[in-house]
Amino acid sequence: MSFSSNQVVALTGISLRQLQWWDERGLVSPAREGRNRLYSLADLTEISVICELRQRGFSLQRVRRVIRFLQRELGKRLVETVRSGSEVHLLTDGRRIYVETSTRQVIDVLKNSRQPLLTICLSDKLREIRASVRAGKPVRSAIAARQTRRRPA
């Protein structure tokens, strides 16, 4: 399953220019068909993680570090890992990065951390994206949803 740039924009709510800029900087590397970019489910998951990290105030340098770590550790296997029923959690403070597959490991990392860590359940992100694709509705992170609710009418 692949998605055009316009479909990714509609699903994620980011601008086409932002998506192109991330591609130009090597943050996301979609497949190409002629001049068109084609994004996989794994790419959409990465884009969703990038959006959440940026919304949380992570610098582009730290976001790049997290995404490279995910690509190195999981490659394009994230979709297969989630399909197998495993939960995959990303924990980071921007410097230290952990990818854990059990709740116990997540708890241990959080207990032993000396500073707060951002925790993102990659499995939930992927399920959220799949549900949005099926429904034809945008993927909205919990943060974006909270920000929308806070805005005065």
C-alpha positions in Angstrom: 0.0 0.0 0.0 1.4 3.4 -1.0 0.2 6.9 -0.7 0.8 10.0 -2.9 2.1 13.3 -1.4 -1.4 14.7 -1.5 -2.9 11.7 0.3 -0.2 12.1 3.0 -1.0 15.8 3.4 -4.7 15.0 3.7 -4.1 12.2 6.2 -1.5 14.0 8.4 -2.5 17.6 8.1 1.0 18.9 7.4 1.7 21.1 4.4 2.9 19.7 1.1 5.9 22.0 1.4 6.8 20.6 4.8 6.6 17.1 3.5 8.9 18.0 0.5 11.3 19.8 2.8 11.6 16.7 5.1 12.3 14.6 2.0 14.9 17.1 0.7 16.6 17.0 4.1 16.5 13.1 4.2 14.2 13.0 7.2 11.7 10.8 5.3 12.7 8.9 2.2 9.7 7.9 0.1 9.9 5.6 -2.9 9.7 7.4 -6.3 7.7 6.7 -9.4 8.9 9.2 -12.0 8.6 12.6 -10.3 6.0 11.4 -7.8 6.8 10.5 -4.2 5.1 7.3 -2.9 4.9 6.8 0.9 4.4 3.5 2.6 2.6 2.8 5.9 6.1 2.8 7.6 6.8 6.2 6.1 3.4 7.5 7.3 4.3 6.2 10.8 7.6 8.0 10.7 5.8 11.2 9.6 3.4 10.9 12.4 6.3 10.5 14.9 8.1 13.5 13.4 4.9 15.6 13.8 4.5 14.5 17.4 8.2 15.2 18.2 8.1 18.6 16.6 4.8 19.5 18.4 6.6 18.5 21.7 9.3 21.0 20.9 12.1 18.7 19.7 14.6 20.4 17.5 15.0 19.1 13.9 18.4 17.7 14.8 17.0 15.7 17.6 14.1 14.5 15.5 16.5 13.4 12.8 18.5 11.5 15.4 15.3 9.7 16.7 14.2 8.8 13.1 17.6 7.5 12.1 17.7 5.4 15.2 14.2 4.0 14.4 15.3 3.3 10.8 18.4 1.5 12.0 16.7 -0.5 14.7 13.5 -1.3 12.9 14.1 -0.6 9.3 10.9 -1.1 7.5 10.0 -3.9 9.9 7.7 -1.7 12.0 4.6 -2.8 10.1 5.5 -6.5 10.4 6.3 -6.2 14.1 3.0 -4.6 14.8 1.2 -7.1 12.6 2.7 -9.9 14.8 0.9 -8.4 17.8 3.9 -6.9 19.4 3.7 -3.5 21.1 6.6 -1.2 20.1 7.3 1.8 22.3 9.7 4.7 21.6 11.1 6.5 24.6 13.4 9.5 24.2 14.6 12.8 25.8 16.2 13.7 22.5 19.6 12.4 23.5 18.9 8.9 24.7 16.6 6.8 22.6 15.0 3.5 23.5 12.8 1.1 21.5 11.1 -1.4 23.8 8.7 -4.2 23.0 7.4 -5.0 26.5 5.6 -3.0 29.1 8.0 -4.3 31.7 11.0 -2.9 29.7 9.2 0.5 29.3 8.6 0.7 33.1 12.2 -0.2 33.8 13.5 2.5 31.5 11.2 5.1 33.0 12.1 4.1 36.6 15.8 4.3 35.8 15.7 7.6 33.8 17.0 10.7 35.6 14.9 13.0 33.5 11.5 12.9 31.8 11.2 10.8 28.7 8.7 11.3 25.9 6.9 8.0 25.3 5.3 7.2 21.9 3.6 3.9 21.3 4.5 3.2 17.7 2.1 0.3 17.5 -0.8 2.7 18.4 0.5 5.2 15.8 0.4 2.6 13.1 -3.1 1.4 14.1 -4.3 5.1 14.2 -2.9 5.5 10.6 -4.6 2.4 9.4 -7.9 3.4 10.9 -7.6 6.9 9.3 -6.8 5.4 5.9 -9.8 3.1 6.1 -12.1 5.9 7.2 -10.5 8.4 4.8 -10.1 10.8 7.8 -7.0 12.7 8.9 -4.6 11.2 11.4 -4.8 13.4 14.5 -2.3 12.9 17.3 -3.6 13.3 20.8 -1.5 16.5 21.1 -3.1 18.1 18.0 -6.6 17.1 19.3 -5.8 18.7 22.7 -4.5 21.9 21.0 -7.7 22.1 18.9 -9.9 21.7 21.9 -8.1 24.5 23.8 -8.6 27.1 21.2 -11.4 29.6 22.1 -14.5 29.6 19.8 
